[in-house]
C-alpha cells in the first residue's frame, strides 16, 4: 500500500513568488505578535496598578515587587543608560 506521489518541482519564478508570499505572511504575523505583546504589557501594568491600589490585600513583599516593576516599566531611560548598551 505504498503511495507514490510525484513531486512537481517549482520553477524559479514560482519559488520567488512563494518566497514573497511567505515573507509578507511573516511580516503580518510579526506585526500581530508585536501588537499582542504591547496589549499584554499594558494589561500587566493594569493588574500591577490594581495590586498597588489594593495593597492591603496582598503580602507587602509582593506589593513592593509590583511597585518596582511599575517604576521600571514606566521609567524613561536616560541617555547615559542607552549609550552603555
ZASEKOL-119718 format. One line per 10 residues: number of its first residue (from 1); their letters; for each residue x, y, z of N, C-alpha, C, O. Coordinates in Angstrom, 3 decimals. Layout:
REM ZASEKOL-119718
NUM) a) X:Y:Z:X:Y:Z:X:Y:Z:X:Y:Z | ...
REM end
This chain:
REM ZASEKOL-119718
1) xxxxxxxxxx) 0.807:-1.200:0.000:0.000:0.000:0.000:0.849:1.262:0.000:0.490:2.252:0.637 | 1.916:1.236:-0.674:2.734:2.426:-0.746:2.166:3.370:-1.792:1.859:2.975:-2.917 | 2.038:4.606:-1.395:1.572:5.613:-2.327:2.768:6.372:-2.858:3.607:6.860:-2.101 | 2.825:6.457:-4.137:3.901:7.257:-4.730:3.302:8.548:-5.232:2.382:8.559:-6.050 | 3.838:9.620:-4.729:3.382:10.930:-5.153:4.478:11.558:-5.994:5.654:11.558:-5.631 | 4.058:12.084:-7.113:5.023:12.813:-7.916:5.118:14.222:-7.373:4.114:14.924:-7.248 | 6.302:14.618:-7.061:6.528:15.961:-6.545:6.876:16.855:-7.722:7.868:16.646:-8.421 | 6.032:17.858:-7.920:6.266:18.795:-9.008:7.279:19.827:-8.541:7.075:20.489:-7.524 | 8.348:19.960:-9.269:9.349:20.955:-8.916:8.902:22.302:-9.439:8.459:22.441:-10.580 | 9.032:23.302:-8.560:8.612:24.646:-8.928:9.709:25.350:-9.718:10.902:25.115:-9.524
11) xxxxxxxxxx) 9.267:26.205:-10.601:10.226:26.999:-11.362:10.792:28.089:-10.461:10.288:28.325:-9.363 | 11.828:28.740:-10.928:12.445:29.815:-10.150:11.438:30.922:-9.883:11.380:31.449:-8.772 | 10.644:31.280:-10.882:9.645:32.334:-10.720:8.582:31.939:-9.697:8.147:32.761:-8.891 | 8.171:30.671:-9.738:7.185:30.192:-8.767:7.770:30.195:-7.354:7.093:30.580:-6.400 | 9.006:29.770:-7.223:9.665:29.788:-5.920:9.807:31.221:-5.405:9.633:31.482:-4.215 | 10.124:32.140:-6.309:10.257:33.534:-5.930:8.908:34.082:-5.451:8.848:34.823:-4.469 | 7.844:33.721:-6.138:6.505:34.162:-5.742:6.144:33.599:-4.363:5.624:34.321:-3.512 | 6.416:32.329:-4.150:6.135:31.696:-2.860:6.954:32.374:-1.760:6.444:32.615:-0.666 | 8.203:32.677:-2.045:9.061:33.334:-1.051:8.502:34.704:-0.686:8.495:35.073:0.489 | 8.033:35.461:-1.674:7.452:36.776:-1.394:6.173:36.649:-0.572:5.938:37.439:0.342
21) xxxxxxxxxx) 5.351:35.660:-0.896:4.108:35.444:-0.143:4.422:35.070:1.310:3.785:35.565:2.239 | 5.404:34.196:1.490:5.790:33.799:2.843:6.396:34.969:3.619:6.169:35.101:4.822 | 7.156:35.806:2.941:7.727:36.982:3.588:6.622:37.935:4.038:6.664:38.460:5.150 | 5.638:38.155:3.173:4.526:39.038:3.530:3.737:38.459:4.705:3.335:39.189:5.612 | 3.522:37.153:4.682:2.806:36.497:5.772:3.606:36.594:7.067:3.038:36.826:8.133 | 4.909:36.418:6.978:5.779:36.515:8.153:5.719:37.920:8.738:5.628:38.075:9.955 | 5.768:38.946:7.891:5.688:40.324:8.372:4.344:40.591:9.045:4.280:41.269:10.070 | 3.276:40.056:8.463:1.939:40.229:9.038:1.875:39.581:10.431:1.383:40.187:11.383 | 2.374:38.354:10.535:2.360:37.652:11.818:3.247:38.356:12.840:2.914:38.410:14.024 | 4.376:38.896:12.381:5.264:39.618:13.282:4.559:40.849:13.851:4.661:41.123:15.047
31) xxxxxxxxxx) 3.846:41.589:13.004:3.117:42.769:13.469:2.013:42.370:14.443:1.798:43.051:15.446 | 1.315:41.282:14.159:0.280:40.799:15.073:0.887:40.413:16.422:0.308:40.686:17.474 | 2.053:39.779:16.381:2.729:39.396:17.620:3.155:40.635:18.402:3.003:40.682:19.622 | 3.687:41.634:17.707:4.086:42.870:18.369:2.877:43.535:19.029:2.972:43.999:20.165 | 1.751:43.584:18.332:0.533:44.161:18.897:0.064:43.378:20.117:-0.338:43.967:21.121 | 0.116:42.058:20.032:-0.283:41.227:21.170:0.649:41.460:22.362:0.190:41.535:23.501 | 1.946:41.572:22.105:2.899:41.836:23.180:2.633:43.183:23.837:2.720:43.313:25.058 | 2.310:44.184:23.025:2.020:45.515:23.568:0.745:45.476:24.407:0.691:46.056:25.492 | -0.268:44.797:23.907:-1.518:44.658:24.654:-1.274:43.954:25.984:-1.791:44.369:27.021 | -0.480:42.887:25.945:-0.161:42.152:27.175:0.596:43.021:28.170:0.353:42.946:29.374
41) xxxxxxxxxx) 1.503:43.837:27.674:2.280:44.703:28.568:1.366:45.701:29.269:1.496:45.926:30.472 | 0.437:46.304:28.517:-0.473:47.265:29.130:-1.441:46.582:30.092:-1.775:47.136:31.139 | -1.884:45.397:29.741:-2.771:44.648:30.633:-2.038:44.305:31.932:-2.611:44.385:33.019 | -0.776:43.926:31.809:0.018:43.613:33.004:0.158:44.859:33.878:0.036:44.778:35.100 | 0.414:46.005:33.256:0.505:47.245:34.022:-0.801:47.531:34.754:-0.789:47.959:35.909 | -1.929:47.295:34.081:-3.234:47.480:34.728:-3.338:46.628:35.991:-3.768:47.103:37.042 | -2.940:45.368:35.871:-3.009:44.473:37.037:-2.044:44.900:38.130:-2.367:44.822:39.315 | -0.869:45.349:37.738:0.090:45.816:38.741:-0.467:47.015:39.508:-0.317:47.105:40.727 | -1.111:47.935:38.783:-1.713:49.089:39.455:-2.850:48.653:40.379:-3.033:49.227:41.453 | -3.607:47.647:39.969:-4.681:47.136:40.833:-4.108:46.557:42.120:-4.670:46.747:43.198
51) xxxxxxxxxx) -2.994:45.854:42.003:-2.352:45.301:43.197:-1.926:46.437:44.118:-2.139:46.372:45.328 | -1.321:47.483:43.542:-0.858:48.609:44.353:-2.052:49.323:44.993:-1.988:49.732:46.152 | -3.139:49.469:44.231:-4.344:50.114:44.777:-4.933:49.328:45.942:-5.490:49.907:46.875 | -4.805:48.023:45.880:-5.351:47.148:46.924:-4.225:46.509:47.728:-4.278:45.324:48.057 | -3.225:47.290:48.033:-2.019:46.786:48.702:-2.323:46.101:50.023:-1.599:45.194:50.434 | -3.385:46.526:50.688:-3.713:45.935:51.989:-4.167:44.477:51.882:-4.228:43.774:52.891 | -4.481:44.026:50.687:-4.968:42.649:50.495:-3.873:41.690:50.022:-4.130:40.503:49.821 | -2.662:42.202:49.846:-1.555:41.392:49.342:-0.380:41.463:50.308:-0.258:42.412:51.082 | 0.488:40.444:50.255:1.693:40.497:51.087:2.546:41.712:50.707:2.653:42.070:49.534 | 3.137:42.323:51.701:3.896:43.554:51.489:5.051:43.363:50.507:5.328:44.243:49.692
61) xxxxxxxxxx) 5.713:42.229:50.583:6.836:41.953:49.681:6.363:41.889:48.224:7.040:42.390:47.326 | 5.207:41.276:47.997:4.635:41.195:46.649:4.298:42.589:46.129:4.579:42.907:44.973 | 3.706:43.407:46.968:3.354:44.778:46.587:4.616:45.560:46.229:4.640:46.331:45.270 | 5.653:45.343:47.019:6.926:46.022:46.760:7.465:45.654:45.377:7.920:46.529:44.640 | 7.418:44.372:45.017:7.877:43.927:43.699:7.019:44.533:42.587:7.532:44.913:41.534 | 5.725:44.619:42.828:4.825:45.205:41.830:5.149:46.683:41.600:5.174:47.157:40.465 | 5.393:47.389:42.684:5.741:48.812:42.574:7.052:48.975:41.807:7.165:49.849:40.948 | 8.029:48.146:42.111:9.309:48.201:41.398:9.125:47.934:39.909:9.739:48.597:39.073 | 8.283:46.968:39.581:8.050:46.647:38.172:7.358:47.805:37.454:7.692:48.119:36.312 | 6.388:48.441:38.127:5.705:49.591:37.533:6.709:50.706:37.272:6.738:51.285:36.186
71) xxxxxxxxxx) 7.523:50.999:38.263:8.515:52.073:38.123:9.484:51.750:36.990:9.765:52.606:36.152 | 9.993:50.528:36.959:10.953:50.142:35.920:10.350:50.185:34.522:11.024:50.572:33.567 | 9.097:49.795:34.397:8.485:49.771:33.068:8.093:51.158:32.583:7.989:51.387:31.378 | 7.874:52.084:33.508:7.453:53.422:33.109:8.600:54.425:33.071:8.453:55.535:32.559 | 9.733:54.025:33.615:10.876:54.921:33.677:11.467:55.122:32.284:11.707:54.155:31.560 | 11.698:56.371:31.915:12.319:56.685:30.634:13.823:56.559:30.816:14.399:57.199:31.697 | 14.469:55.728:29.979:15.911:55.556:30.137:16.650:56.861:29.837:16.300:57.591:28.909 | 17.662:57.133:30.627:18.459:58.328:30.392:19.402:58.069:29.227:19.593:56.922:28.821 | 19.977:59.107:28.701:20.868:58.953:27.551:22.103:58.139:27.914:22.612:57.387:27.084 | 22.588:58.280:29.140:23.742:57.516:29.585:23.459:56.017:29.572:24.304:55.216:29.174
81) xxxxx) 22.252:55.651:30.016:21.884:54.227:30.069:21.763:53.649:28.668:22.121:52.492:28.450 | 21.267:54.427:27.717:21.123:53.911:26.359:22.476:53.793:25.666:22.643:52.933:24.801 | 23.437:54.624:26.020:24.771:54.555:25.415:25.566:53.374:25.947:26.428:52.847:25.244 | 25.295:52.948:27.178:26.011:51.827:27.767:25.649:50.508:27.119:26.463:49.585:27.123 | 24.464:50.388:26.568:24.001:49.125:25.976:24.601:48.931:24.662:24.334:47.925:24.004
REM end
